[in-house]
């Protein structure tokens, strides 16, 4: 991905550690997306922007054959340690075509909290459609547009590139805001069919660990997740 959006160096190290137990990653996004995936035993799955390997490890443990791609060498190092050889992991810039992927070679693809970092989303979605076999699924999660609206203000319909401070302001995550019509419109224009849309709430286990975060994430949505099909 573009240098400004991939999680390199110290930011990558922070994200890898934080995603282990974060109320947002570990207890909200990941459980919701894995539930959307359902039974993956025997499926060949592309993990797009695999980060520190949390999805690749979980999907592999559930019987999937996983190929993960990631633009940050820092995150890929964490991912390789996490999957311990149980998934194929490649350093790949998501702004570039998926030259390694043969047409109709995957049964599913996961794109978890990464699409809003990609500038050439039309190309990536077209490449994913080609890489997926007919009838295969695509899971995508992103920041909820109302959460961004509450956080940054301005217009709900803003498509500005924004910087979200993390780690008490030590780092910032650079991504593009998208209203719902843009998020869904790009996916549908790419030729996918919407099957399910959810606004993930945190898993119940978070309540015992961080009750304040549990309550907060039940009052206002943070993410939106969809399951689509490739016709």
GUKOLMAR-46017 format. One record per residue: residue number from 0; residue in one letter; chain; x, y, z negated of N, C-alpha, C, O in turn. Coordinates in steps of 0.05 Angstrom, whole numbers, plus 5000, padded with zeros to 4 digits. Each point is the difference from the previous one (the first is absolute). Last residue first. Layout:
<pts>
(NUM, 'a', 'A', (X, Y, Z), (X, Y, Z), (X, Y, Z), (X, Y, Z))
...
</pts>
This chain:
<pts>
(230, 'x', 'A', (4587, 4729, 5172), (4981, 4985, 5016), (5014, 4979, 5018), (4987, 4985, 5015))
(229, 'x', 'A', (5044, 5052, 4889), (5009, 5004, 5027), (4982, 4983, 5018), (5001, 4975, 4998))
(228, 'x', 'A', (4975, 5068, 4901), (5005, 4976, 5017), (5010, 5010, 5027), (4992, 5020, 5011))
(227, 'x', 'A', (5008, 5021, 4880), (4991, 5002, 5027), (5007, 4974, 5015), (5015, 4983, 4991))
(226, 'x', 'A', (4975, 5067, 4905), (5007, 4975, 5014), (4988, 5002, 5028), (4976, 5005, 5003))
(225, 'x', 'A', (5054, 5073, 4916), (4982, 4989, 5020), (5012, 4973, 5011), (5024, 4996, 5000))
(224, 'x', 'A', (4982, 5087, 4914), (5011, 4976, 5013), (4980, 4988, 5019), (4976, 5000, 4995))
(223, 'x', 'A', (5055, 5093, 4939), (4979, 4988, 5016), (5013, 4977, 5016), (5023, 5003, 5009))
(222, 'x', 'A', (5000, 5058, 4893), (5007, 4988, 5026), (4974, 4992, 5015), (4979, 4999, 4989))
(221, 'x', 'A', (5015, 5048, 4929), (5028, 5007, 5006), (5007, 4990, 5028), (5015, 5014, 5015))
(220, 'x', 'A', (4887, 5014, 4928), (5016, 4981, 5016), (5028, 5011, 5006), (5003, 5025, 5004))
(219, 'x', 'A', (4936, 4992, 4906), (5005, 5013, 5026), (5018, 4982, 5016), (5020, 4989, 4990))
(218, 'x', 'A', (4948, 4981, 4926), (4983, 5024, 5002), (5003, 5013, 5028), (4981, 5012, 5010))
(217, 'x', 'A', (5069, 4911, 4957), (4972, 4992, 5003), (4982, 5024, 5004), (4976, 4997, 5007))
(216, 'x', 'A', (5116, 5012, 4976), (4998, 4988, 5026), (4972, 4988, 5005), (4993, 4992, 5022))
(215, 'x', 'A', (5029, 5048, 4893), (5003, 5020, 5021), (4995, 4988, 5028), (4987, 5013, 5016))
(214, 'x', 'A', (5013, 4930, 4908), (4977, 5017, 5001), (5001, 5020, 5023), (4981, 5005, 5014))
(213, 'x', 'A', (5095, 4941, 4971), (4977, 4984, 5008), (4975, 5016, 5003), (4986, 4998, 5020))
(212, 'x', 'A', (5091, 5042, 4945), (5002, 4997, 5029), (4977, 4983, 5010), (4990, 5005, 5022))
(211, 'x', 'A', (5014, 5006, 4886), (4996, 5026, 5012), (5001, 4998, 5030), (4983, 5011, 5014))
(210, 'x', 'A', (5039, 4913, 4933), (4971, 5005, 5001), (4993, 5027, 5014), (4980, 5002, 5013))
(209, 'x', 'A', (5101, 4926, 4988), (4998, 5030, 5003), (4971, 5007, 5003), (4990, 5003, 5023))
(208, 'x', 'A', (5033, 4907, 4955), (5027, 5011, 5002), (4999, 5031, 4999), (5017, 5013, 4987))
(207, 'x', 'A', (4904, 4931, 5013), (5015, 4993, 4976), (5028, 5012, 5000), (5013, 5002, 4979))
(206, 'x', 'A', (4930, 5009, 5096), (4987, 5013, 4977), (5016, 4995, 4974), (5001, 5017, 4983))
(205, 'x', 'A', (5020, 4944, 5104), (5012, 5026, 4994), (4989, 5012, 4975), (5013, 5016, 4987))
(204, 'x', 'A', (4953, 4901, 5052), (5024, 4998, 4982), (5013, 5026, 4993), (5014, 5002, 4980))
(203, 'x', 'A', (4912, 4987, 5083), (4992, 5003, 4972), (5024, 4998, 4981), (4999, 5011, 4978))
(202, 'x', 'A', (5011, 5029, 5122), (4995, 4974, 4988), (4996, 5003, 4970), (5011, 5018, 4987))
(201, 'x', 'A', (4968, 5066, 5078), (5022, 4985, 4988), (4990, 4973, 4989), (4977, 4997, 4991))
(200, 'x', 'A', (4976, 5047, 5095), (5002, 5007, 4971), (5022, 4983, 4988), (5007, 4979, 5011))
(199, 'x', 'A', (4972, 5052, 5098), (5009, 4983, 4978), (4999, 5012, 4973), (5008, 5023, 4995))
(198, 'x', 'A', (4936, 4985, 5095), (5014, 5021, 4985), (5010, 4987, 4974), (4985, 4999, 4981))
(197, 'x', 'A', (4987, 4958, 5123), (4997, 5001, 4971), (5016, 5025, 4989), (5018, 5009, 5013))
(196, 'x', 'A', (4941, 4936, 5083), (5013, 5024, 4989), (4994, 5000, 4970), (4978, 4997, 4991))
(195, 'x', 'A', (5018, 4931, 5103), (4994, 5006, 4972), (5015, 5025, 4992), (5023, 5004, 5008))
(194, 'x', 'A', (4973, 4967, 5084), (4985, 4978, 4987), (4992, 5006, 4972), (4978, 4993, 4991))
(193, 'x', 'A', (5053, 5057, 5110), (4999, 5002, 4971), (4982, 4978, 4989), (4978, 4996, 5009))
(192, 'x', 'A', (5084, 5005, 5081), (4972, 5000, 4992), (5000, 5000, 4969), (5012, 4983, 4988))
(191, 'x', 'A', (5064, 5051, 5093), (4993, 4983, 4978), (4971, 5003, 4992), (4988, 5021, 5005))
(190, 'x', 'A', (5066, 5030, 5062), (4987, 4975, 5010), (4993, 4980, 4978), (4992, 4978, 5006))
(189, 'x', 'A', (5045, 5116, 4994), (5021, 4981, 5007), (4988, 4973, 5008), (5015, 4982, 5008))
(188, 'x', 'A', (4929, 5088, 4960), (5011, 5007, 5027), (5021, 4980, 5009), (5003, 4995, 5024))
(187, 'x', 'A', (4964, 4998, 4888), (4980, 4991, 5020), (5009, 5006, 5028), (4996, 4984, 5019))
(186, 'x', 'A', (5058, 5046, 4911), (4999, 4971, 4999), (4981, 4989, 5021), (5006, 4981, 5014))
(185, 'x', 'A', (5000, 5113, 4972), (5024, 4990, 5013), (5000, 4969, 5001), (5010, 4989, 5020))
(184, 'x', 'A', (4919, 5054, 4936), (4999, 5005, 5028), (5025, 4990, 5014), (4997, 4988, 5022))
(183, 'x', 'A', (4994, 5010, 4883), (4985, 4979, 5013), (5001, 5004, 5031), (5001, 4980, 5015))
(182, 'x', 'A', (5044, 5086, 4935), (5010, 4974, 4992), (4986, 4977, 5015), (5013, 4983, 5013))
(181, 'x', 'A', (4955, 5105, 4998), (5025, 4996, 5013), (5011, 4973, 4994), (5009, 4986, 5019))
(180, 'x', 'A', (4913, 5041, 4938), (4994, 4996, 5028), (5026, 4996, 5016), (5000, 4986, 5020))
(179, 'x', 'A', (5004, 5033, 4886), (4990, 4973, 5006), (4996, 4996, 5030), (5006, 4978, 5010))
(178, 'x', 'A', (5067, 5094, 4962), (4972, 4996, 4993), (4991, 4972, 5009), (5013, 4987, 5017))
(177, 'x', 'A', (5089, 5038, 4959), (4982, 4993, 5021), (4972, 4999, 4990), (4995, 4986, 4980))
(176, 'x', 'A', (5118, 5046, 4999), (4972, 4998, 4991), (4983, 4994, 5024), (5005, 5008, 5022))
(175, 'x', 'A', (5102, 4968, 4969), (4979, 5017, 5013), (4973, 4994, 4988), (4991, 4977, 4998))
(174, 'x', 'A', (5113, 5018, 4954), (4980, 4985, 5016), (4980, 5019, 5012), (4998, 5023, 4992))
(173, 'x', 'A', (5094, 4963, 4937), (4992, 5016, 5023), (4980, 4984, 5017), (5008, 4978, 5010))
(172, 'x', 'A', (5031, 5024, 4882), (4992, 4983, 5022), (4987, 5017, 5022), (4981, 5015, 4995))
(171, 'x', 'A', (5095, 5006, 4923), (4975, 5007, 5012), (4995, 4980, 5023), (5018, 4993, 5014))
(170, 'x', 'A', (5044, 5019, 4885), (4998, 4993, 5028), (4973, 5010, 5011), (4983, 5009, 4985))
(169, 'x', 'A', (5040, 5011, 4926), (5027, 4993, 5009), (5001, 4995, 5030), (5020, 5005, 5013))
(168, 'x', 'A', (4901, 5015, 4928), (5011, 5020, 5018), (5028, 4994, 5010), (5011, 5017, 5015))
(167, 'x', 'A', (4940, 4923, 4928), (5001, 5026, 4986), (5014, 5021, 5017), (5014, 5018, 4990))
(166, 'x', 'A', (4966, 4898, 5050), (5021, 4998, 4980), (5005, 5027, 4986), (5023, 5009, 4998))
(165, 'x', 'A', (4929, 5009, 5090), (4999, 4975, 4984), (5024, 5000, 4981), (5018, 5016, 5003))
(164, 'x', 'A', (4921, 5054, 5072), (5022, 4995, 4980), (4995, 4974, 4985), (4977, 4994, 4993))
(163, 'x', 'A', (4992, 5034, 5108), (4989, 4992, 4974), (5022, 4995, 4981), (5015, 4981, 5003))
(162, 'x', 'A', (4968, 5074, 5095), (5020, 4987, 4983), (4987, 4996, 4972), (4992, 5019, 4987))
(161, 'x', 'A', (4969, 4991, 5123), (5002, 5010, 4973), (5021, 4985, 4984), (5008, 4978, 5008))
(160, 'x', 'A', (4945, 5049, 5096), (5020, 4982, 4987), (5006, 5013, 4973), (5007, 5023, 4998))
(159, 'x', 'A', (4897, 4992, 5053), (5027, 5009, 4994), (5018, 4978, 4990), (4990, 4981, 4988))
(158, 'x', 'A', (4913, 5028, 5042), (5018, 4979, 5009), (5029, 5008, 4997), (5017, 4992, 5016))
(157, 'x', 'A', (4876, 5038, 4944), (5028, 5005, 5006), (5015, 4975, 5009), (4995, 4978, 4989))
(156, 'x', 'A', (4910, 5036, 4981), (5007, 4991, 5027), (5029, 5005, 5007), (5008, 4996, 5023))
(155, 'x', 'A', (4952, 5033, 4894), (4998, 4971, 5001), (5010, 4989, 5026), (5012, 4979, 5001))
(154, 'x', 'A', (5025, 5116, 4966), (4977, 4988, 5013), (5001, 4969, 4997), (5022, 4988, 5002))
(153, 'x', 'A', (5029, 5068, 4924), (4997, 5007, 5028), (4975, 4986, 5011), (4982, 4994, 4984))
(152, 'x', 'A', (5071, 4961, 4933), (4982, 5022, 5006), (4998, 5005, 5030), (5003, 4981, 5016))
(151, 'x', 'A', (5049, 4950, 4930), (5013, 5022, 5015), (4982, 5024, 5005), (5010, 5021, 5007))
(150, 'x', 'A', (4959, 4900, 4943), (5028, 5004, 4992), (5012, 5025, 5012), (5013, 5016, 4987))
(149, 'x', 'A', (4898, 4953, 5035), (5001, 5009, 4972), (5029, 5008, 4991), (5004, 5018, 4985))
(148, 'x', 'A', (4985, 4946, 5101), (4986, 5026, 4998), (5000, 5011, 4972), (5006, 5024, 4996))
(147, 'x', 'A', (5027, 4889, 5020), (5019, 5020, 5010), (4987, 5028, 4998), (5014, 5020, 4994))
(146, 'x', 'A', (4932, 4909, 4983), (5022, 5002, 4980), (5020, 5021, 5009), (5009, 5016, 4984))
(145, 'x', 'A', (4922, 4961, 5075), (4990, 5017, 4978), (5021, 5003, 4978), (5001, 5021, 4987))
(144, 'x', 'A', (5017, 4922, 5087), (5000, 5028, 5008), (4989, 5019, 4978), (5009, 5023, 4998))
(143, 'x', 'A', (5045, 4884, 4984), (4972, 5008, 5005), (4999, 5030, 5006), (5012, 5016, 4986))
(142, 'x', 'A', (5072, 4918, 5037), (4990, 5018, 4979), (4972, 5008, 5007), (4993, 5005, 5023))
(141, 'x', 'A', (5033, 4902, 5016), (5012, 5027, 5002), (4989, 5016, 4976), (4982, 4992, 4986))
(140, 'x', 'A', (5022, 4900, 5066), (4992, 5018, 4978), (5015, 5026, 5003), (5022, 5002, 5011))
(139, 'x', 'A', (4950, 4904, 5052), (5013, 5026, 4997), (4990, 5014, 4975), (4976, 5002, 4996))
(138, 'x', 'A', (5026, 4896, 5064), (4993, 5014, 4975), (5016, 5026, 4998), (5024, 5000, 5004))
(137, 'x', 'A', (4942, 4925, 5076), (5019, 5021, 4993), (4989, 5013, 4974), (4978, 5010, 5000))
(136, 'x', 'A', (5007, 4889, 5061), (4992, 5023, 4983), (5023, 5019, 4995), (5023, 4993, 5002))
(135, 'x', 'A', (4946, 4933, 5083), (5017, 5005, 4977), (4990, 5025, 4985), (4986, 5017, 5011))
(134, 'x', 'A', (4979, 4950, 5074), (4987, 4990, 4976), (5016, 5004, 4975), (4990, 4996, 4978))
(133, 'x', 'A', (5064, 5000, 5110), (4972, 5007, 5000), (4986, 4987, 4975), (5004, 4976, 4995))
(132, 'x', 'A', (5099, 5045, 4992), (4984, 4983, 5018), (4971, 5008, 5000), (4992, 5013, 4980))
(131, 'x', 'A', (5094, 5054, 5002), (4980, 4983, 4987), (4985, 4983, 5021), (4994, 5010, 5022))
(130, 'x', 'A', (5072, 5055, 5003), (5013, 4979, 4984), (4981, 4981, 4987), (5007, 4977, 4994))
(129, 'x', 'A', (4963, 5101, 5055), (5012, 4980, 5018), (5012, 4977, 4985), (4999, 4977, 5009))
(128, 'x', 'A', (4965, 5094, 4942), (4978, 4986, 5014), (5012, 4979, 5019), (4989, 4978, 5003))
(127, 'x', 'A', (5071, 5078, 4952), (4988, 4980, 4983), (4978, 4985, 5013), (4998, 4975, 4997))
(126, 'x', 'A', (5042, 5097, 5049), (5019, 4978, 4998), (4988, 4977, 4982), (5004, 4977, 5006))
(125, 'x', 'A', (4947, 5102, 5001), (4999, 4986, 5026), (5019, 4976, 4999), (4993, 4979, 5010))
(124, 'x', 'A', (5008, 5078, 4916), (4975, 4985, 5001), (4997, 4985, 5026), (4990, 4977, 5000))
(123, 'x', 'A', (5085, 5080, 4991), (5002, 4978, 4981), (4975, 4983, 5001), (5002, 4975, 5000))
(122, 'x', 'A', (5000, 5104, 5052), (5018, 4980, 5011), (5001, 4976, 4981), (4998, 4977, 5009))
(121, 'x', 'A', (4952, 5096, 4962), (4987, 4988, 5023), (5018, 4978, 5012), (4990, 4979, 5007))
(120, 'x', 'A', (5043, 5076, 4922), (4982, 4978, 4991), (4986, 4987, 5024), (4995, 4975, 4999))
(119, 'x', 'A', (5088, 5088, 4980), (4989, 4989, 5025), (4982, 4976, 4994), (5006, 4977, 5006))
(118, 'x', 'A', (5032, 5067, 4920), (4992, 5022, 5017), (4987, 4989, 5026), (4980, 5011, 5009))
(117, 'x', 'A', (5025, 4948, 4886), (5008, 4996, 5028), (4990, 5023, 5017), (4977, 5008, 4999))
(116, 'x', 'A', (5003, 4978, 4907), (5028, 5008, 5002), (5009, 5000, 5030), (5021, 5011, 5006))
(115, 'x', 'A', (4893, 4958, 4964), (5001, 5029, 4997), (5028, 5011, 5001), (5003, 5024, 5000))
(114, 'x', 'A', (4980, 4881, 5001), (4992, 5013, 5025), (5001, 5030, 4999), (5006, 5013, 5020))
(113, 'x', 'A', (5012, 4924, 4905), (5022, 5008, 5017), (4992, 5016, 5024), (5015, 5016, 5011))
(112, 'x', 'A', (4939, 4929, 4914), (5009, 5026, 4992), (5024, 5009, 5016), (5020, 5010, 4989))
(111, 'x', 'A', (4957, 4897, 5037), (4991, 5010, 4974), (5014, 5027, 4994), (5024, 5000, 4996))
(110, 'x', 'A', (4953, 4925, 5081), (5012, 5027, 5002), (4991, 5016, 4975), (4981, 5015, 5001))
(109, 'x', 'A', (5020, 4878, 5045), (4995, 5016, 4977), (5015, 5026, 5003), (5024, 5000, 5005))
(108, 'x', 'A', (4937, 4913, 5062), (5020, 5021, 4994), (4990, 5016, 4976), (4977, 5006, 4998))
(107, 'x', 'A', (5005, 4891, 5060), (4992, 5023, 4984), (5022, 5019, 4996), (5024, 4993, 5004))
(106, 'x', 'A', (4984, 4930, 5051), (4972, 4995, 4992), (4989, 5023, 4984), (4976, 5003, 4997))
(105, 'x', 'A', (5106, 4994, 5083), (4993, 5002, 4972), (4970, 4996, 4995), (4984, 5007, 5016))
(104, 'x', 'A', (5061, 4996, 5071), (5017, 4982, 4985), (4994, 5000, 4970), (5012, 4986, 4985))
(103, 'x', 'A', (4959, 5062, 5106), (4983, 4980, 4987), (5015, 4980, 4983), (4995, 4976, 5001))
(102, 'x', 'A', (5073, 5076, 5055), (4971, 5004, 5001), (4985, 4977, 4987), (5008, 4977, 5003))
(101, 'x', 'A', (5091, 5042, 4963), (4987, 4991, 5024), (4970, 5006, 4999), (4988, 5001, 4978))
(100, 'x', 'A', (5095, 5050, 4969), (4974, 4985, 4997), (4988, 4993, 5028), (4994, 5018, 5015))
(99, 'x', 'A', (5087, 5037, 4967), (5005, 4973, 4990), (4975, 4982, 5001), (5002, 4975, 4998))
(98, 'x', 'A', (4999, 5120, 5025), (5012, 4984, 5020), (5005, 4971, 4992), (5003, 4983, 5018))
(97, 'x', 'A', (4939, 5102, 4954), (5006, 4975, 4986), (5011, 4980, 5020), (4987, 4980, 5007))
(96, 'x', 'A', (5023, 5132, 4997), (4983, 4977, 5007), (5009, 4975, 4986), (5023, 4997, 4991))
(95, 'x', 'A', (4994, 5097, 4959), (5010, 4987, 5024), (4982, 4976, 5007), (4988, 4988, 4982))
(94, 'x', 'A', (5004, 5067, 4939), (4996, 5018, 5023), (5008, 4988, 5026), (4995, 5011, 5021))
(93, 'x', 'A', (5019, 4946, 4895), (4972, 4997, 5009), (4993, 5020, 5021), (4978, 4999, 5012))
(92, 'x', 'A', (5118, 4953, 4963), (4987, 5026, 4999), (4972, 4998, 5011), (4997, 4993, 5024))
(91, 'x', 'A', (5065, 4928, 4929), (4987, 5009, 5024), (4987, 5027, 4995), (4985, 5003, 4981))
(90, 'x', 'A', (5071, 4905, 4976), (5003, 5030, 4999), (4989, 5010, 5026), (5011, 4995, 5021))
(89, 'x', 'A', (4958, 4910, 4934), (5015, 5013, 5021), (5001, 5030, 4994), (4980, 5012, 4992))
(88, 'x', 'A', (4997, 4881, 4964), (4998, 5029, 4996), (5019, 5014, 5020), (5024, 4992, 5002))
(87, 'x', 'A', (4921, 4909, 4971), (5019, 5012, 5019), (4997, 5030, 4998), (4978, 5010, 5005))
(86, 'x', 'A', (5003, 4916, 4914), (4987, 5016, 5022), (5023, 5011, 5017), (5022, 5004, 4991))
(85, 'x', 'A', (4997, 4944, 4932), (4974, 4988, 5006), (4985, 5016, 5022), (4978, 4991, 5008))
(84, 'x', 'A', (5110, 5028, 4945), (5001, 4982, 5024), (4974, 4988, 5008), (4999, 4985, 5019))
(83, 'x', 'A', (5008, 5076, 4905), (5019, 4978, 4997), (4999, 4980, 5023), (5000, 4976, 4996))
(82, 'x', 'A', (4949, 5108, 4976), (4988, 4977, 5014), (5019, 4976, 5000), (4991, 4977, 5004))
(81, 'x', 'A', (5035, 5106, 4952), (4975, 4991, 4990), (4990, 4975, 5014), (4990, 4982, 4986))
(80, 'x', 'A', (5090, 5062, 5042), (5004, 4988, 4974), (4974, 4988, 4989), (5000, 4979, 4987))
(79, 'x', 'A', (4996, 5068, 5093), (5014, 4975, 5004), (5005, 4986, 4973), (4999, 4976, 4999))
(78, 'x', 'A', (4962, 5110, 5000), (4982, 4980, 5010), (5014, 4973, 5004), (4988, 4980, 4993))
(77, 'x', 'A', (5063, 5096, 4981), (4983, 4991, 4978), (4981, 4978, 5010), (4995, 4980, 4985))
(76, 'x', 'A', (5057, 5059, 5080), (5018, 4986, 4982), (4984, 4990, 4976), (5004, 4977, 4991))
(75, 'x', 'A', (4953, 5078, 5070), (5003, 4973, 5011), (5019, 4984, 4982), (4996, 4976, 4998))
(74, 'x', 'A', (4989, 5115, 4982), (4977, 4983, 4994), (5003, 4972, 5010), (4992, 4981, 4987))
(73, 'x', 'A', (5076, 5080, 5036), (4999, 4997, 4971), (4977, 4982, 4992), (5003, 4982, 4984))
(72, 'x', 'A', (5007, 5043, 5106), (5019, 4979, 4992), (5000, 4995, 4970), (5004, 4978, 4990))
(71, 'x', 'A', (4914, 5060, 5072), (5020, 5008, 4980), (5017, 4977, 4992), (4991, 4979, 4991))
(70, 'x', 'A', (4936, 5014, 5071), (5018, 5020, 5011), (5021, 5009, 4980), (5019, 5014, 5008))
(69, 'x', 'A', (4922, 4889, 5009), (5003, 5023, 4982), (5022, 5019, 5011), (5021, 4990, 5009))
(68, 'x', 'A', (4914, 4910, 5004), (5017, 5020, 5013), (5000, 5026, 4983), (4979, 5007, 4988))
(67, 'x', 'A', (4997, 4877, 5007), (4998, 5027, 4989), (5018, 5019, 5015), (5023, 4993, 5005))
(66, 'x', 'A', (4925, 4905, 5003), (5021, 5017, 5012), (4996, 5028, 4990), (4979, 5012, 5006))
(65, 'x', 'A', (4983, 4884, 4960), (5001, 5030, 5000), (5025, 5010, 5015), (5022, 4991, 4995))
(64, 'x', 'A', (4907, 4921, 4986), (5026, 5004, 5012), (5002, 5030, 5006), (4986, 5010, 5017))
(63, 'x', 'A', (4950, 4942, 4904), (5003, 5013, 5026), (5029, 5000, 5009), (5019, 4998, 4984))
(62, 'x', 'A', (4941, 4969, 4929), (5002, 4981, 5022), (5003, 5013, 5028), (4998, 4985, 5020))
(61, 'x', 'A', (5001, 5054, 4888), (4973, 4990, 5006), (5000, 4983, 5025), (4979, 4992, 5010))
(60, 'x', 'A', (5100, 5052, 4960), (4992, 4982, 4979), (4973, 4988, 5004), (4994, 4978, 4990))
(59, 'x', 'A', (5036, 5088, 5070), (5016, 4975, 5003), (4992, 4980, 4979), (4998, 4976, 5006))
(58, 'x', 'A', (4965, 5109, 4987), (4988, 4985, 5022), (5015, 4974, 5006), (4987, 4980, 5006))
(57, 'x', 'A', (5047, 5077, 4927), (4974, 4990, 4992), (4987, 4983, 5022), (4990, 4979, 4995))
(56, 'x', 'A', (5093, 5066, 5022), (5003, 4979, 4980), (4974, 4987, 4993), (4998, 4976, 4998))
(55, 'x', 'A', (5001, 5098, 5060), (5013, 4977, 5013), (5003, 4977, 4981), (4995, 4977, 5007))
(54, 'x', 'A', (4973, 5106, 4959), (4980, 4986, 5016), (5012, 4975, 5013), (4987, 4979, 5000))
(53, 'x', 'A', (5072, 5075, 4952), (4979, 4990, 4982), (4979, 4984, 5015), (4992, 4979, 4991))
(52, 'x', 'A', (5094, 5070, 5039), (4993, 4972, 5003), (4979, 4988, 4983), (4996, 4976, 4998))
(51, 'x', 'A', (5040, 5117, 5015), (5017, 4984, 4983), (4992, 4971, 4999), (5010, 4984, 4984))
(50, 'x', 'A', (4958, 5071, 5099), (5009, 5012, 4976), (5019, 4981, 4984), (5018, 4990, 5012))
(49, 'x', 'A', (4932, 5002, 5077), (4998, 4981, 4978), (5011, 5010, 4973), (4997, 4987, 4980))
(48, 'x', 'A', (4970, 5041, 5117), (5009, 5018, 4979), (5000, 4985, 4974), (4986, 5007, 4981))
(47, 'x', 'A', (4962, 4938, 5075), (5010, 5024, 5013), (5007, 5021, 4980), (4983, 5010, 4985))
(46, 'x', 'A', (5005, 4880, 5027), (4998, 5020, 4978), (5014, 5025, 5010), (5024, 5002, 5001))
(45, 'x', 'A', (4930, 4907, 5047), (5019, 5021, 5002), (4995, 5021, 4978), (4978, 5011, 4998))
(44, 'x', 'A', (4999, 4877, 5014), (4991, 5027, 4993), (5024, 5020, 5003), (5022, 4994, 4992))
(43, 'x', 'A', (4934, 4900, 5027), (5024, 5016, 5006), (4993, 5029, 4998), (4983, 5010, 5015))
(42, 'x', 'A', (4969, 4900, 4935), (4998, 5023, 5019), (5028, 5012, 5003), (5016, 5001, 4982))
(41, 'x', 'A', (4959, 4925, 4957), (5006, 4992, 5027), (5000, 5023, 5021), (5007, 4995, 5023))
(40, 'x', 'A', (4943, 5025, 4888), (5016, 4975, 5003), (5003, 4993, 5029), (4981, 4997, 5015))
(39, 'x', 'A', (4970, 5077, 4940), (5020, 5005, 5020), (5017, 4975, 5005), (5020, 5001, 5015))
(38, 'x', 'A', (4880, 5038, 4940), (5017, 4977, 5003), (5020, 5004, 5023), (4992, 5002, 5023))
(37, 'x', 'A', (4972, 5089, 4944), (4988, 4974, 4995), (5020, 4977, 5002), (5023, 5003, 4993))
(36, 'x', 'A', (4977, 5100, 5020), (5014, 4980, 5017), (4987, 4973, 4997), (4999, 4984, 5019))
(35, 'x', 'A', (4971, 5088, 4927), (4991, 5003, 5028), (5013, 4979, 5018), (4987, 4989, 5018))
(34, 'x', 'A', (5042, 5017, 4894), (4973, 4989, 5000), (4989, 5001, 5028), (4986, 4982, 5009))
(33, 'x', 'A', (5096, 5057, 4976), (5003, 4971, 5000), (4973, 4987, 5000), (4996, 4978, 5011))
(32, 'x', 'A', (5007, 5116, 4983), (5009, 4991, 5026), (5002, 4969, 5001), (4993, 4988, 5021))
(31, 'x', 'A', (4986, 5053, 4896), (4978, 5004, 5020), (5008, 4989, 5027), (4984, 4987, 5013))
(30, 'x', 'A', (5080, 5012, 4916), (4979, 4980, 4996), (4977, 5003, 5021), (4989, 4980, 5009))
(29, 'x', 'A', (5083, 5083, 4997), (5008, 4973, 5006), (4977, 4980, 4995), (4995, 4983, 5017))
(28, 'x', 'A', (4993, 5112, 4962), (5003, 4994, 5028), (5005, 4970, 5005), (4986, 4989, 5017))
(27, 'x', 'A', (5005, 5035, 4891), (4978, 5011, 5016), (5003, 4992, 5029), (4983, 4985, 5011))
(26, 'x', 'A', (5079, 4993, 4917), (4974, 4994, 4989), (4977, 5010, 5017), (4977, 4993, 4994))
(25, 'x', 'A', (5119, 5016, 5027), (4997, 4973, 4989), (4972, 4994, 4992), (4992, 4976, 5002))
(24, 'x', 'A', (5029, 5112, 5035), (5009, 4979, 5017), (4993, 4972, 4989), (4986, 4985, 5014))
(23, 'x', 'A', (4989, 5092, 4935), (4991, 5005, 5028), (5007, 4976, 5018), (4984, 4991, 5015))
(22, 'x', 'A', (5044, 5013, 4892), (4970, 4998, 5002), (4990, 5002, 5029), (4980, 4988, 5006))
(21, 'x', 'A', (5120, 4976, 4974), (4985, 5025, 5003), (4970, 4995, 5001), (4991, 4981, 5012))
(20, 'x', 'A', (5089, 4956, 4981), (4980, 5003, 4979), (4982, 5024, 5003), (4983, 5005, 4983))
(19, 'x', 'A', (5086, 4968, 5082), (4997, 4975, 4985), (4976, 5002, 4981), (4984, 4981, 4997))
(18, 'x', 'A', (5050, 5092, 5056), (4979, 4984, 5012), (4995, 4974, 4986), (4980, 4987, 5004))
(17, 'x', 'A', (5092, 5074, 4971), (4974, 5010, 4993), (4977, 4982, 5010), (4980, 4996, 4986))
(16, 'x', 'A', (5111, 4986, 5039), (4995, 4994, 4972), (4972, 5008, 4992), (4986, 4985, 4986))
(15, 'x', 'A', (5041, 5034, 5102), (5001, 4971, 4996), (4994, 4993, 4971), (4985, 4980, 4995))
(14, 'x', 'A', (5022, 5112, 5028), (4975, 4988, 5010), (5000, 4970, 4994), (4980, 4989, 4992))
(13, 'x', 'A', (5099, 5059, 4988), (4978, 5007, 4982), (4975, 4986, 5008), (4986, 4988, 4983))
(12, 'x', 'A', (5088, 5002, 5073), (5004, 4986, 4975), (4977, 5006, 4981), (4990, 4982, 4986))
(11, 'x', 'A', (5011, 5066, 5094), (4993, 4972, 5005), (5004, 4983, 4975), (4983, 4983, 4994))
(10, 'x', 'A', (5043, 5107, 5003), (4970, 4998, 5001), (4992, 4971, 5005), (4980, 4991, 4989))
(9, 'x', 'A', (5112, 5029, 5012), (4989, 5000, 4973), (4970, 4999, 5000), (4988, 4988, 4982))
(8, 'x', 'A', (5045, 4986, 5110), (5019, 5005, 4978), (4985, 5000, 4973), (4986, 4981, 4993))
(7, 'x', 'A', (4947, 5030, 5087), (5028, 4993, 5000), (5013, 5005, 4973), (4990, 5014, 4983))
(6, 'x', 'A', (4912, 4978, 5069), (5009, 5002, 4972), (5029, 4990, 4999), (5005, 4977, 4995))
(5, 'x', 'A', (4938, 5073, 5090), (5008, 4974, 4989), (5012, 5004, 4972), (5011, 5022, 4994))
(4, 'x', 'A', (4963, 5054, 5059), (4977, 4985, 4989), (5008, 4974, 4988), (4986, 4990, 4982))
(3, 'x', 'A', (5073, 5075, 5063), (4986, 5015, 4979), (4978, 4983, 4987), (4991, 5008, 4978))
(2, 'x', 'A', (5061, 4959, 5097), (5016, 5002, 4976), (4985, 5013, 4977), (5004, 4993, 4976))
(1, 'x', 'A', (4942, 4953, 5097), (5014, 5025, 5000), (5014, 5003, 4973), (4990, 4993, 4979))
(0, 'x', 'A', (4994, 4907, 5044), (4983, 5024, 5000), (5018, 5025, 5000), (5024, 4998, 4996))
</pts>
